[in-house]
């Protein structure tokens, strides 16, 4: 539940960073800045998310991306 809320907060925060009008290079820069700003402002959320992905119980881990 906590992890789901962190992801929901992340998605809401970064949604404004997506601007299809910007040139591709500027758009990527804007999204990366938003990504880093979100996690920098929430260090405990960042640690929890890393735990879920790397060290959490198998059923708590986020699924690996499909190839």
trRosetta pair geometry for C-beta under 8 A, 3 or more apart (Angstrom, degrees):
i j d omega theta_ij theta_ji phi_ij phi_ji
1 4 5.7 -53 -148 33 30 113
1 5 6.6 28 154 -18 63 104
2 5 5.8 -56 -153 35 33 110
2 6 6.5 35 150 -21 66 104
2 48 6.6 -82 128 174 122 150
3 6 5.5 -50 -148 33 35 114
3 7 6.4 32 155 -16 66 105
3 48 6.8 -152 -89 142 78 110
3 49 6.9 127 -134 -100 89 65
3 52 5.1 98 -113 -87 139 156
3 60 7.5 143 -18 -173 154 88
3 62 7.9 -157 170 -63 138 97
4 7 5.8 -55 -149 38 32 110
4 8 6.3 34 152 -20 65 106
5 8 5.5 -52 -145 37 33 113
5 9 6.3 36 154 -19 65 104
6 9 5.8 -55 -150 37 29 111
6 10 6.3 32 150 -22 64 107
6 42 7.7 163 -140 146 98 147
6 45 4.7 164 -132 -156 119 108
6 48 6.5 -174 -57 88 161 124
6 49 5.9 -148 130 -67 148 104
7 10 5.4 -51 -146 35 33 115
7 11 6.3 34 155 -20 66 104
7 49 7.9 129 -66 -111 78 115
8 11 5.8 -52 -146 35 30 110
8 12 6.4 28 155 -16 63 107
9 12 5.9 -58 -148 39 30 109
9 13 6.1 28 155 -20 66 110
9 38 7.9 152 127 -160 92 116
9 42 7.9 114 116 -73 139 168
9 45 7.5 -78 73 -141 138 158
10 13 5.8 -58 -145 38 27 110
10 14 6.1 6 165 -2 66 114
10 38 5.8 94 -126 166 75 152
11 14 6.4 -65 -137 47 24 97
11 15 6.3 45 158 -48 62 99
12 15 5.9 -38 -149 3 27 119
13 16 7.5 -68 171 25 34 99
13 34 6.8 167 135 177 88 103
13 38 4.9 123 112 -103 148 119
14 17 4.9 -48 -163 25 63 122
14 18 7.3 65 146 -27 77 90
14 31 6.9 57 -167 -149 107 77
14 34 4.8 127 -121 131 76 128
14 35 6.4 38 -106 -75 130 64
14 38 6.4 -50 -56 -40 95 146
15 18 6.3 -51 -166 20 40 109
16 34 7.4 176 76 -120 79 145
17 30 5.3 175 -168 139 85 91
17 31 4.8 123 137 -105 121 54
17 33 7.3 -175 -135 69 127 82
17 34 3.4 -90 -77 -16 149 159
17 35 7.7 -149 95 -32 173 68
18 27 7.5 37 -146 -164 49 104
18 31 6.5 43 -81 -90 62 108
19 22 4.6 70 98 -8 108 109
19 27 6.0 -147 67 -115 76 90
19 30 6.3 -8 23 90 112 162
20 27 7.3 39 -105 -112 29 143
22 26 4.2 -122 177 95 115 110
22 27 4.2 153 86 -65 116 81
22 30 6.4 118 26 0 176 141
23 26 4.9 79 59 16 81 107
23 27 6.8 -151 89 -12 35 91
24 27 5.6 -58 -144 35 29 114
24 28 6.4 27 161 -18 65 103
25 28 6.0 -54 -150 34 29 108
25 29 6.5 29 152 -17 63 108
26 29 5.5 -54 -147 38 34 114
26 30 6.2 37 154 -21 67 105
27 30 5.7 -54 -148 35 30 111
27 31 6.4 27 155 -15 65 106
28 31 5.8 -57 -148 39 31 109
28 32 6.2 30 155 -18 66 108
29 32 5.9 -57 -146 38 28 109
29 33 6.4 31 155 -20 64 106
30 33 5.8 -54 -149 34 29 112
30 34 6.5 29 154 -18 63 105
31 34 5.7 -54 -150 36 33 111
31 35 6.3 38 151 -23 66 105
32 35 5.4 -50 -146 34 34 116
32 36 6.3 27 158 -13 67 106
33 36 6.0 -58 -146 41 29 105
33 37 6.0 31 155 -22 65 111
34 37 5.6 -55 -142 38 29 113
34 38 6.3 35 157 -25 64 104
35 38 6.1 -55 -154 29 25 111
35 39 6.9 7 158 -4 61 108
36 39 6.2 -63 -147 44 32 101
36 40 5.9 33 158 -23 69 112
37 40 5.8 -56 -140 37 26 112
37 41 6.3 20 162 -14 62 111
38 41 6.3 -72 -158 39 23 104
38 42 6.5 -24 162 21 63 115
39 42 6.1 -81 -139 60 31 85
39 43 7.5 73 166 -92 67 43
39 45 7.3 -133 -128 88 61 99
39 46 4.4 83 -161 -88 97 120
40 43 7.4 4 -160 -65 29 80
42 45 3.8 -5 148 30 119 121
42 46 6.1 138 101 -25 77 85
43 46 5.4 -52 -147 34 35 116
43 47 6.4 34 156 -18 67 102
44 47 5.7 -50 -147 37 35 110
44 48 6.3 36 153 -19 65 105
45 48 5.6 -54 -146 38 32 112
45 49 6.2 33 155 -20 66 106
46 49 5.9 -56 -148 36 28 110
46 50 6.5 28 153 -17 63 105
47 50 5.7 -54 -148 37 32 111
47 51 6.3 36 152 -22 65 104
48 51 5.5 -52 -150 33 33 114
48 52 6.5 35 151 -21 65 102
49 52 5.6 -48 -149 32 34 113
49 53 6.4 23 156 -11 65 109
50 53 5.9 -64 -147 43 31 105
50 54 5.6 -12 170 15 71 119
50 55 7.6 33 131 12 75 101
51 54 6.7 -75 -127 54 20 84
51 55 5.0 -56 -147 58 63 104
51 56 5.3 90 142 -57 74 89
52 56 4.6 11 -126 -20 36 148
52 60 5.7 -114 -135 144 76 93
52 61 6.0 147 165 -117 62 43
52 62 5.9 64 134 -23 108 90
53 56 7.3 72 10 12 20 110
53 61 6.2 88 -130 -149 26 84
53 62 5.4 -21 -97 29 78 107
54 61 7.9 145 -12 -120 13 110
56 60 3.7 -106 156 94 127 118
56 61 5.1 169 71 -67 106 69
57 60 4.4 81 56 7 82 110
57 61 7.4 -143 87 -23 41 82
58 61 6.0 -45 -155 11 32 114
